[in-house]
Amino acid sequence: MANEKPFGAPWALETAAPLPRLANHEMLRQGFEKEIQVLLRARVNVILIMGGTLVPLFGILDALLFPSLFEKLMVYRILAAIICWGLYLLNRQRRRPMPSFALGTIAFYAVGLSIIAMIVDTGGTHTPYYAGLNLVFLTYCVVLPVPVKKLAIHSVVLYAGYVAGALGLDAHPTMNTFFAHNLFILSTLCIILIAAHMDHRHRWRDFVLRHELAQTQAKLEQYSKKLESSVEETETKYRHLVENANDAIFICQEGRIRFPNPRTQTLWGRPLEDLEESLLLEFVVPEDQDALVELFEELERHPQAAPPLRTLRLEQPSGRIVWVDMNVVPMEWQQRPALLCIARDVTDKRQMEQELVQIQKLEAIGTLAGGIAHDFNNILQMIHGCLQILGRHTDADHPHRPLLDKLFQAVDRGANLTRQLLIYGRKTDEKVGPVDINVAVVRVCEMLERVLPKMYRLDLHLESHLGRISADANQLEQVVMNLVMNARDAMPDGGTITIKTSPATVDEVLAQKLGMLRRGAAVRLSIADTGPGIPHEIQDRIYEPFFTTKPPDKGTGLGLAIVYSVIKRFGGGIVCESEPGSGTRFHLYFPVSHAESKEAVLDREEAIPVDLAGLHVLLVDDEPHLLDIGQSLLESYGLHVATASDGESALELLKTMDPKPDGVILDLNMPGMGGAQCLSEILQHYPELPVIIATGYLDPKKREELLSKGATDFVEKPFHFERILHTLQRSRICRLRPRRAD
């Protein structure tokens, strides 16, 4: 392919400015190459005809100059002529065209080598046949319109062959004559190469100029057509633009609306005849009319200033309030001052801003829940630890044993209350496993009985022997809570909320209705109320995020959206049955899971005897009472326990402990360096030492981060100390090894 400068910068002898690099440079080059190929084919035909005709014709000179070598030299000429005519026939083919430049170059070498052979036979350095070689160079470089680099390469190769043959095969070289001949040849070669370079460059410039001329002509024709467009066509175009705009566009002159577009009619909620010549202020809510008047007055004082933007509220005939951003631009219409008004509907945006505030409130509740959970669970852990100590010293038949059991249940209820608060604040991570739906319902109802007013009655109908479902227990409880709270809000004067579980079978028809992928055995959870019901016109929207019919201070519109999302995430389905005046019933379907419950596995695990006697453990917590209780309980199981009240003390104690502990039980929220930094320091100096995190609350993301750093396990407060022992047993602390001597 031709380059922009065919033979490089040193040979670009023209002083003209370089050609601009066009955007379609590559396409331009391709077009130039196609044009050159057509010319090249014709030029190659010319030099092939010349070679096939003139080479044997110059045999007359052989007869005059070297009659004794006439026959031998004629053989060279005839062979070269035959090659030229053969290449000519190949170049004339149309079905399978050959590369013309290659054919011309073959002919160049065939004729050139035949002349070099004649030079060698007729004297080498002092023969006059060098002039024939000049003719070959002249024909090849001048006739073929290709980049000069290609011509120069082949010319130098042929010239080198001439020099080698003349000097190498001449027994008595005449150097003066040979030098004179070469001076003529090199001069001729330089001149014709420069001419070829200039010719090729001028062809390229001519092609570019013709292309630019064609483009300019096309642009002029296009511009001419645009100028020929009539004013009527221009008005039609802009009217089409205004009529199809998504913003309301109209002219306000003397305070009246004129020429409103269709979007204005939609936004105002009124037909064209009610808008034309009506006062704009009539449609603005009274609270925003002063702002609109102030906008008009400001434009009268400073008509050249940047048009300000005002947010206004419009009232439609139905009573619906529409928020608009009004942009007003001064103009002249019919030689009188007027205002071009553009109003954009931002009702959805304003609603989303309000919904964002509600989401931020939820996040604040979640943050508050996380803070309360940690402190509250620490208190529960202290109570639970004391109860465990008392329990270990109280026989099963002791008269105070029932009181201890009730206290254990109260602590569990407190922990469950904290967990429900975290569910509400969405501060729990997802732990999917087999869940007994009856247990989830009972847990939620136990908490709701304490918070629901007495005018509400919870009526439970829970069938036993239901299959377990695959779900996250916390999120399932949140689903039940959201539906019960919705039922409560639907009955402000009180009523009955019925919760029922039952087995069900999901067939093809029901699965299609519910959008469930799994067919077969399922568990159905039904929650019904005795409220006024849901209107038919909004039943299709109740699962939309942020859709609510409650006042802004009563609901976020997220309750049913979360319910729907959770149910779908666990492969279930939901259907709503409601008639005005007959209450509302939600039926939730969950496919039955055949996996074993984690609780059952844990129960069996805790039934396994634990023998960790003789192990050394470091207990770190900033609560002195928790340290005392934990140390007493762990030592009662035969463990050797050292304690530290903060991270710094724990690190110093680790340096002096001999033997080193078999594991560390570490609290996270402590003064000083804190548990997270203490964990990093411990693992940096003692990478093989197992560390169990015991904390009242930990954000799921923080938990994953600490696990990735090397924490062995987590135990959430309040916990049974047997749970700690089993965690120790599962961890690397209790790997099989010889017990240390006390």
C-alpha positions in Angstrom: 0.0 0.0 0.0 1.2 3.5 -0.8 2.5 5.6 2.1 1.7 9.2 2.5 5.4 9.9 1.7 6.2 7.0 -0.7 10.0 7.1 -0.2 10.4 8.6 3.2 11.2 12.1 4.5 14.7 12.4 3.0 13.4 12.0 -0.5 10.4 14.3 -0.1 12.0 17.1 -2.2 8.8 19.2 -2.7 8.5 22.3 -0.5 4.7 22.1 -0.4 3.0 21.6 3.0 2.3 18.0 4.0 -1.1 16.7 3.2 -3.6 16.8 6.1 -4.4 13.4 7.7 -8.1 13.0 7.0 -10.5 11.2 9.2 -11.2 8.6 6.4 -7.5 8.3 5.6 -7.5 4.5 5.3 -10.5 4.5 3.0 -8.8 7.2 0.9 -5.7 5.1 0.6 -7.7 2.1 -0.5 -9.5 4.2 -3.2 -6.1 5.5 -4.4 -4.7 2.0 -4.6 -7.7 0.8 -6.7 -7.2 3.7 -9.1 -3.4 3.0 -9.4 -4.0 -0.7 -10.0 -6.1 0.1 -13.1 -3.3 2.4 -14.5 -0.6 -0.1 -13.4 -2.2 -2.9 -15.4 -2.2 -0.8 -18.6 1.4 0.5 -18.0 2.7 -3.1 -17.4 1.1 -4.1 -20.7 3.0 -1.3 -22.4 6.4 -2.3 -21.0 5.8 -5.9 -21.8 5.0 -5.1 -25.4 8.1 -2.9 -25.5 10.3 -5.6 -24.0 8.9 -8.3 -26.4 9.4 -6.1 -29.4 12.4 -3.8 -28.9 14.7 -6.4 -27.3 15.0 -8.6 -30.4 14.8 -5.6 -32.7 18.0 -4.2 -31.1 19.7 -7.4 -32.4 20.6 -5.3 -35.4 23.2 -3.6 -33.2 24.7 -7.0 -32.4 25.2 -7.7 -36.1 27.0 -4.4 -36.6 29.1 -4.3 -33.4 29.8 -8.0 -32.7 29.0 -10.1 -35.8 30.9 -13.1 -34.3 28.6 -13.2 -31.3 25.4 -12.4 -33.2 23.8 -15.8 -32.8 24.7 -16.2 -29.1 23.4 -12.7 -28.3 20.2 -13.3 -30.3 19.4 -16.3 -28.1 19.5 -14.0 -25.0 17.2 -11.5 -26.8 14.7 -14.1 -28.0 14.5 -15.7 -24.5 13.8 -12.3 -22.9 11.2 -11.5 -25.6 9.4 -14.8 -25.1 9.3 -14.1 -21.3 7.8 -10.7 -22.0 5.1 -12.0 -24.3 4.2 -14.7 -21.9 3.9 -12.3 -19.0 1.8 -10.0 -21.3 -0.7 -12.9 -21.9 -0.9 -13.5 -18.1 -1.5 -9.8 -17.5 -4.3 -9.8 -20.0 -6.4 -12.4 -18.1 -9.7 -11.3 -16.7 -11.0 -14.3 -14.8 -7.9 -14.8 -12.6 -5.9 -11.6 -12.8 -2.3 -11.7 -11.8 -0.5 -8.9 -9.8 0.6 -6.5 -12.5 3.5 -5.1 -10.6 5.0 -8.5 -10.0 4.7 -9.4 -13.7 6.3 -6.1 -14.7 9.1 -6.7 -12.2 9.8 -10.2 -13.6 10.0 -8.7 -17.1 12.4 -6.1 -15.7 14.7 -8.8 -14.3 14.4 -11.0 -17.5 15.4 -8.2 -19.8 18.0 -6.7 -17.4 19.7 -10.1 -16.9 19.8 -10.8 -20.6 21.6 -7.4 -21.1 24.0 -8.2 -18.3 24.8 -11.5 -20.0 25.5 -9.7 -23.2 27.7 -7.2 -21.3 29.8 -10.0 -19.9 30.1 -11.7 -23.3 31.1 -8.5 -25.1 33.9 -7.2 -22.9 32.5 -6.6 -19.4 33.8 -3.2 -18.2 34.4 -1.6 -21.6 31.4 -2.7 -23.6 28.9 -0.2 -24.9 25.9 -2.4 -23.9 25.6 -0.6 -20.6 23.4 1.9 -22.5 20.8 -1.0 -22.8 20.8 -1.3 -19.1 20.0 2.5 -18.8 17.0 1.9 -21.1 15.8 -0.9 -18.8 16.0 1.3 -15.7 14.4 4.2 -17.5 11.4 2.1 -18.7 10.9 0.4 -15.4 11.0 3.4 -13.1 9.3 6.0 -15.3 6.4 3.9 -16.7 5.3 2.0 -13.5 3.2 4.3 -11.2 4.2 2.7 -7.9 6.0 4.0 -4.7 9.6 4.8 -5.4 10.8 2.5 -2.6 9.7 -0.6 -4.5 11.4 0.7 -7.7 14.6 1.6 -5.9 14.9 -1.8 -4.3 14.7 -3.8 -7.5 16.8 -1.3 -9.4 19.6 -1.5 -6.8 19.5 -5.3 -7.0 19.8 -5.4 -10.8 22.5 -2.8 -10.7 24.5 -4.9 -8.1 24.2 -7.8 -10.5 25.6 -5.7 -13.3 28.6 -4.6 -11.2 29.3 -8.1 -10.0 29.1 -9.6 -13.5 31.1 -6.9 -15.2 34.0 -6.9 -12.6 33.9 -10.5 -11.7 33.9 -12.0 -15.2 36.2 -9.5 -17.1 39.7 -10.9 -17.2 41.2 -7.5 -18.2 38.9 -4.8 -16.7 39.2 -1.2 -17.9 38.4 0.7 -14.8 38.3 4.2 -16.3 35.8 3.2 -18.9 33.8 1.2 -16.3 33.7 4.2 -14.0 32.5 6.5 -16.8 29.8 4.0 -17.7 28.6 3.6 -14.0 28.5 7.4 -13.6 26.0 7.6 -16.5 24.0 4.7 -15.1 23.9 6.0 -11.5 23.0 9.6 -12.7 20.2 8.2 -14.9 19.0 6.0 -12.0 18.9 8.9 -9.5 17.1 11.2 -11.9 14.4 8.7 -12.9 13.9 7.7 -9.2 13.3 11.3 -8.2 11.0 11.7 -11.2 9.1 8.6 -10.2 8.8 9.8 -6.6 7.5 13.2 -7.7 5.1 11.6 -10.2 3.6 9.2 -7.5 3.3 12.0 -5.0 1.6 14.3 -7.5 -0.8 11.5 -8.4 -1.6 11.1 -4.7 -2.2 14.8 -4.2 -4.3 15.0 -7.3 -6.4 12.1 -6.0 -6.9 13.7 -2.6 -7.8 17.0 -4.2 -10.3 15.3 -6.4 -11.8 13.5 -3.4 -12.0 16.8 -1.4 -13.5 18.5 -4.3 -16.2 15.8 -4.6 -16.9 16.1 -0.9 -17.1 19.8 -1.0 -19.4 19.6 -4.0 -21.6 17.1 -2.2 -21.7 19.4 0.8 -22.6 22.4 -1.3 -25.4 20.4 -2.9 -26.7 19.3 0.5 -26.5 22.9 1.8 -28.3 24.1 -1.3 -31.1 21.6 -0.7 -31.4 22.9 2.9 -31.6 26.5 1.7 -34.3 25.5 -0.6 -36.5 24.2 2.3 -39.4 26.5 2.8 -40.4 28.4 5.9 -43.4 26.2 6.2 -41.3 23.1 6.5 -39.2 24.7 9.2 -42.3 25.6 11.2 -43.7 22.1 10.7 -40.5 20.6 12.1 -40.4 22.8 15.2 -44.1 22.3 15.8 -43.6 18.6 15.6 -40.8 18.9 18.1 -42.9 21.0 20.5 -46.0 18.8 20.2 -44.0 15.6 20.9 -41.8 17.0 23.7 -41.9 15.3 27.1 -42.0 18.8 28.8 -44.9 21.2 28.9 -44.2 24.1 26.5 -46.4 27.2 26.2 -46.3 31.0 25.8 -47.3 33.2 28.7 -48.3 36.7 27.6 -50.0 39.1 30.0 -50.3 36.3 32.5 -52.3 34.0 30.2 -51.5 30.7 28.6 -51.3 30.6 24.8 -50.4 27.8 22.4 -49.9 25.0 24.9 -48.5 21.7 23.6 -50.2 18.4 24.3 -47.9 17.7 27.2 -49.2 20.9 28.9 -52.7 19.5 28.6 -51.6 16.2 30.2 -49.7 17.9 33.0 -52.4 20.4 33.8 -55.1 17.6 33.5 -57.3 19.9 31.4 -58.4 20.0 27.7 -57.1 22.6 25.3 -60.2 24.9 25.5 -59.8 25.2 29.3 -56.2 26.2 29.0 -56.2 28.7 26.1 -56.3 32.3 27.4 -56.5 31.1 31.0 -54.5 32.8 33.7 -51.5 30.7 34.7 -51.9 31.6 38.4 -55.3 29.8 38.5 -53.6 26.4 38.2 -50.8 27.0 40.8 -51.5 26.1 44.4 -52.0 29.2 46.5 -48.8 28.5 48.5 -46.7 28.8 45.4 -48.4 31.7 43.6 -46.2 34.3 45.3 -43.1 32.5 44.1 -44.4 32.6 40.5 -45.2 36.3 40.7 -41.7 36.9 42.1 -40.2 35.0 39.1 -42.1 37.2 36.6 -41.1 40.4 38.4 -37.5 39.4 38.5 -37.5 38.7 34.7 -39.1 42.1 34.1 -36.2 43.8 36.0 -33.4 41.7 34.5 -34.6 40.3 31.2 -31.0 39.6 30.0 -30.1 37.5 33.1 -29.9 33.8 33.1 -33.5 32.5 33.5 -34.0 31.2 37.0 -35.6 27.8 37.7 -38.6 27.5 40.0 -40.3 24.4 41.5 -44.0 24.9 41.7 -47.1 22.8 42.5 -50.0 22.5 40.1 -53.4 21.2 41.1 -55.3 19.1 38.6 -59.1 18.9 38.5 -59.0 15.5 40.3 -57.2 17.1 43.2 -53.8 15.5 42.4 -50.8 17.7 43.1 -48.2 17.8 40.4 -44.6 19.1 41.1 -43.0 20.9 38.1 -39.7 22.6 37.5 -40.6 25.8 35.6 -38.0 27.4 33.3 -39.0 30.8 31.9 -37.3 32.7 29.0 -38.2 36.3 27.9 -39.1 36.7 24.3 -41.2 38.7 21.8 -44.3 37.4 20.3 -46.4 39.4 17.9 -44.2 42.4 18.7 -45.1 42.3 22.3 -43.2 41.0 25.4 -44.0 37.4 26.3 -42.5 34.5 28.2 -41.6 31.1 26.8 -42.4 28.6 29.6 -41.1 25.1 29.9 -42.4 22.9 32.7 -41.0 19.5 33.5 -42.9 17.0 35.7 -40.7 16.2 38.8 -43.4 14.5 40.8 -41.7 11.1 40.8 -38.4 12.8 41.7 -39.9 14.5 44.7 -41.6 11.3 45.7 -38.2 9.4 45.4 -36.6 12.1 47.6 -39.2 11.5 50.2 -38.7 7.8 49.9 -35.0 8.3 50.3 -35.6 10.0 53.5 -37.6 7.0 54.7 -34.8 4.7 53.7 -32.3 6.8 55.6 -34.6 6.5 58.6 -34.6 2.8 58.2 -30.8 2.9 58.1 -30.7 5.0 61.2 -32.9 2.5 62.9 -30.6 -0.3 61.8 -27.6 1.5 63.1 -29.3 2.1 66.4 -30.4 -1.5 66.6 -26.8 -2.6 66.1 -25.6 -0.4 68.9 -28.3 -1.5 71.3 -27.8 -5.1 70.4 -24.2 -5.2 71.5 -24.8 -3.6 74.9 -28.0 -5.5 75.6 -26.5 -8.8 74.6 -23.6 -8.2 76.9 -26.0 -7.7 79.8 -27.9 -10.8 78.8 -24.6 -12.7 78.7 -23.8 -11.7 82.2 -27.2 -12.8 83.5 -27.0 -16.0 81.5 -23.5 -16.8 82.8 -24.6 -16.4 86.4 -27.6 -18.6 85.8 -25.4 -21.3 84.3 -23.2 -21.2 87.4 -26.3 -21.5 89.6 -27.6 -24.2 87.3 -24.5 -26.3 87.7 -24.9 -26.2 91.5 -28.6 -26.8 91.5 -30.0 -30.4 91.2 -32.9 -31.1 88.8 -35.2 -31.9 91.8 -34.3 -28.7 93.7 -37.4 -26.6 94.4 -35.8 -23.5 92.9 -34.9 -25.4 89.6 -38.2 -24.3 87.9 -37.4 -20.7 88.7 -34.0 -21.0 87.1 -35.6 -22.5 84.0 -38.0 -19.6 83.8 -35.0 -17.2 84.1 -33.3 -19.1 81.3 -36.4 -18.7 79.1 -36.6 -15.0 80.0 -33.0 -14.5 78.8 -33.7 -16.4 75.6 -36.8 -14.1 75.0 -34.6 -11.1 75.6 -32.1 -12.4 73.0 -34.9 -13.1 70.6 -36.2 -9.6 71.1 -32.8 -8.2 70.2 -32.7 -10.4 67.2 -36.1 -9.2 66.1 -34.9 -5.6 66.4 -32.0 -6.4 64.1 -34.3 -8.1 61.6 -36.4 -4.9 61.5 -33.3 -2.8 61.0 -32.0 -5.3 58.3 -28.8 -5.8 60.2 -28.5 -9.5 59.9 -26.7 -11.6 57.3 -28.5 -14.3 55.4 -28.2 -17.9 56.7 -30.3 -20.2 54.6 -31.1 -23.6 56.0 -34.0 -25.9 56.9 -36.5 -23.9 59.0 -39.6 -25.0 60.9 -42.2 -22.4 59.9 -44.2 -23.0 63.1 -41.2 -22.0 65.2 -40.7 -18.8 63.2 -44.4 -17.9 63.6 -44.4 -18.6 67.4 -41.3 -16.5 67.9 -42.8 -13.5 66.1 -46.1 -13.8 67.9 -44.4 -14.0 71.3 -42.8 -10.6 70.7 -45.9 -9.1 69.1 -48.1 -10.1 72.0 -46.0 -7.7 74.1 -46.3 -4.8 71.7 -49.7 -5.1 70.1 -52.5 -3.3 72.0 -55.1 -5.4 73.7 -57.8 -4.6 71.1 -55.9 -6.9 68.7 -56.2 -10.7 69.0 -53.8 -13.1 67.5 -55.5 -16.4 66.5 -53.0 -19.2 65.7 -53.9 -22.4 63.9 -50.6 -24.2 63.4 -50.6 -27.8 62.0 -47.9 -30.1 63.3 -45.7 -32.4 61.3 -45.2 -29.9 58.5 -42.1 -30.3 56.4 -39.3 -27.9 56.9 -38.6 -25.1 54.3 -35.3 -23.8 53.0 -35.1 -20.2 54.2 -33.3 -17.7 56.5 -35.1 -17.9 59.8 -34.5 -14.2 60.6 -35.9 -13.1 57.2 -38.8 -15.5 57.5 -39.7 -13.9 60.9 -39.5 -10.5 59.3 -42.0 -11.6 56.6 -44.4 -12.7 59.3 -43.9 -9.5 61.2 -44.4 -7.3 58.2 -47.7 -9.0 57.3 -49.0 -8.9 60.8 -48.1 -5.2 61.1 -49.9 -4.5 57.8 -52.9 -6.3 59.2 -52.7 -4.2 62.4 -52.5 -0.9 60.4 -55.6 -2.0 58.3 -57.6 -2.2 61.5 -57.0 1.0 63.5 -60.0 0.2 65.8 -58.8 -3.4 66.5 -59.7 -6.8 65.2 -58.5 -10.4 64.8 -55.4 -11.4 63.0 -55.5 -15.1 62.1 -52.2 -17.0 61.3 -52.5 -20.5 59.9 -50.0 -23.1 58.7 -51.0 -26.1 56.7 -49.5 -28.6 54.2 -50.2 -27.9 50.5 -49.5 -29.3 47.0 -48.3 -27.0 44.2 -49.6 -28.3 40.9 -48.9 -26.8 37.4 -51.8 -24.4 37.6 -50.9 -23.0 41.0 -47.2 -22.9 40.2 -47.9 -20.8 37.2 -50.1 -18.5 39.2 -47.5 -18.1 41.9 -44.5 -17.9 39.6 -42.9 -20.9 41.4 -40.4 -23.1 39.7 -40.8 -26.2 42.0 -43.9 -28.3 42.0 -45.0 -30.8 44.6 -45.1 -30.7 48.4 -45.2 -27.2 50.0 -46.0 -25.5 53.3 -48.7 -22.8 53.2 -48.7 -19.8 55.6 -51.9 -17.8 55.7 -52.3 -14.5 57.4 -55.8 -12.9 57.5 -57.3 -9.8 59.0 -60.8 -8.5 59.6 -60.1 -5.1 58.1 -61.8 -3.2 55.3 -59.9 -5.0 52.5 -57.8 -3.7 49.6 -59.4 -1.9 46.7 -59.3 -3.9 43.4 -57.7 -1.0 41.5 -54.5 -1.1 43.6 -54.1 -4.8 44.3 -51.7 -5.1 41.3 -49.4 -2.5 42.9 -49.2 -3.6 46.5 -45.8 -5.3 46.0 -44.2 -2.3 44.3 -41.3 -0.8 46.4 -42.4 2.4 48.2 -46.0 2.1 47.1 -48.2 2.7 50.1 -51.7 4.1 50.9 -50.7 5.0 54.4 -49.9 8.6 55.5 -46.2 9.6 55.2 -45.6 9.2 58.9 -47.3 5.8 59.1 -45.5 3.7 56.4 -42.5 3.4 54.1 -44.1 1.3 51.3 -41.4 -1.3 51.8 -43.2 -3.9 53.9 -44.9 -5.9 51.2 -42.0 -5.3 48.8 -39.6 -7.0 51.3 -42.1 -9.8 51.8 -42.4 -10.5 48.1 -38.6 -10.3 47.7 -37.8 -12.7 50.5 -40.4 -15.2 49.4 -39.1 -15.2 45.8 -35.6 -15.5 47.0 -36.5 -18.7 48.8 -38.4 -20.2 45.8 -41.8 -19.5 47.1 -44.9 -17.6 46.0 -47.5 -15.3 47.4 -51.2 -14.6 46.5 -53.5 -12.0 48.0 -57.3 -12.4 48.4 -59.2 -9.3 49.3 -62.7 -8.0 48.9 -63.8 -4.5 50.1 -65.4 -4.9 53.5 -64.3 -8.6 53.9 -60.8 -8.3 55.1 -57.5 -9.4 53.4 -55.8 -12.8 53.3 -52.3 -13.4 52.2 -51.3 -17.0 51.3 -47.6 -17.8 51.2 -46.3 -21.0 49.7 -42.8 -22.4 50.4 -41.5 -25.7 48.8 -40.6 -28.4 51.3 -36.9 -28.9 51.9 -35.6 -32.4 52.7 -32.3 -31.1 54.1 -31.6 -31.7 57.8 -32.1 -28.8 60.2 -29.0 -27.1 61.6 -30.7 -26.9 65.0 -31.1 -30.6 65.0 -27.5 -31.1 64.1 -26.5 -28.6 66.9 -28.8 -30.4 69.4 -27.1 -33.7 68.7 -23.7 -32.0 68.8 -24.4 -30.6 72.2 -25.4 -34.0 73.4 -21.9 -35.3 72.6 -19.7 -35.2 75.7 -17.1 -32.5 75.7 -13.7 -33.3 77.3 -11.3 -30.3 77.0 -9.7 -30.7 80.5 -6.2 -29.5 80.7 -6.3 -27.1 77.8 -5.1 -23.5 78.3 -7.4 -20.6 77.2 -7.0 -16.8 77.2 -10.3 -15.0 77.8 -10.3 -11.3 76.8 -13.3 -9.0 77.6 -13.6 -5.5 79.0 -16.6 -6.4 81.2 -15.1 -7.6 84.6 -18.2 -9.5 85.5 -18.2 -11.4 82.2 -14.5 -12.3 82.8 -15.3 -13.6 86.3 -18.3 -15.6 85.1 -16.5 -17.0 82.1 -13.4 -18.0 84.0 -15.5 -19.8 86.6 -17.6 -21.7 84.1 -14.7 -22.7 81.8 -12.5 -23.8 84.8 -15.5 -25.9 86.0 -15.0 -27.9 82.8 -11.3 -28.4 83.6 -9.8 -25.7 81.4 -6.9 -23.5 82.6 -8.1 -19.9 82.0 -6.1 -16.7 81.9 -8.0 -13.3 81.6 -7.3 -9.9 80.2 -9.5 -6.8 80.2 -8.3 -5.2 76.9 -6.2 -5.9 73.8 -3.0 -4.4 75.1 -3.1 -6.5 78.3 -3.9 -9.6 76.2 -0.8 -9.1 74.0 1.5 -8.5 77.0 0.1 -11.6 78.7 0.6 -13.7 75.6 4.3 -12.8 75.7 4.8 -14.1 79.3 2.4 -17.1 79.2 4.2 -20.4 79.5 2.9 -22.6 78.2 1.2 -20.6 75.4 -2.6 -20.9 75.3 -4.3 -23.4 73.1 -6.8 -20.7 72.0 -8.1 -17.2 72.6 -11.7 -16.1 73.3 -11.8 -12.5 72.2 -14.4 -9.7 72.6 -14.4 -7.1 69.8 -15.8 -3.9 71.3 -13.2 -3.0 73.9 -11.4 0.3 74.9 -7.9 0.9 73.6 -6.8 -0.9 70.5 -10.1 -2.8 70.3 -10.7 -6.4 69.4 -10.1 -6.2 65.6 -6.6 -4.7 66.0 -5.8 -7.2 68.8 -6.8 -10.0 66.5 -4.4 -8.8 63.8 -1.6 -8.5 66.3 -2.2 -12.0 67.7 -2.3 -13.6 64.3 0.8 -11.7 63.2 2.9 -13.0 66.1 1.1 -16.3 66.7 -0.3 -17.4 63.3 -1.2 -20.9 64.5 -3.1 -19.7 67.5 -6.9 -20.2 67.1 -9.0 -17.1 68.0 -12.8 -17.3 68.6 -14.7 -14.0 68.5 -17.4 -13.6 71.1 -19.4 -10.4 70.7 -22.8 -9.0 71.4 -23.3 -7.9 67.7 -21.2 -7.8 64.6 -22.1 -6.4 61.2 -22.1 -9.3 58.6 -19.5 -7.5 56.4 -17.2 -7.0 59.4 -17.6 -10.6 60.2 -16.5 -11.8 56.7 -13.6 -9.4 57.0 -12.4 -10.8 60.3 -12.8 -14.4 59.1 -10.7 -13.6 56.0 -8.0 -12.2 58.3 -7.8 -15.5 60.2 -10.5 -15.6 62.9 -11.4 -19.2 63.7 -15.1 -18.8 64.5 -17.8 -16.5 65.9 -20.1 -16.9 68.9 -22.8 -14.3 69.4 -23.8 -13.2 72.9 -25.8 -14.3 74.9 -24.6 -17.9 74.5 -24.5 -21.1 76.5 -21.0 -21.7 77.6 -21.5 -25.3 76.3 -21.7 -23.6 72.9 -18.2 -22.1 73.5 -16.9 -25.6 74.5 -18.3 -27.1 71.3 -16.8 -24.2 69.2 -13.5 -25.0 70.9 -14.0 -28.6 70.1 -14.7 -27.9 66.4 -11.7 -25.5 66.1 -8.1 -26.2 66.0 -7.9 -25.9 69.8 -9.0 -29.5 70.3 -7.1 -31.2 67.5 -5.8 -34.6 68.6 -2.5 -34.3 70.4 -1.0 -35.4 73.8 -2.4 -33.5 76.8 -0.1 -31.2 78.6 1.1 -32.0 82.1 -0.4 -29.7 84.8 
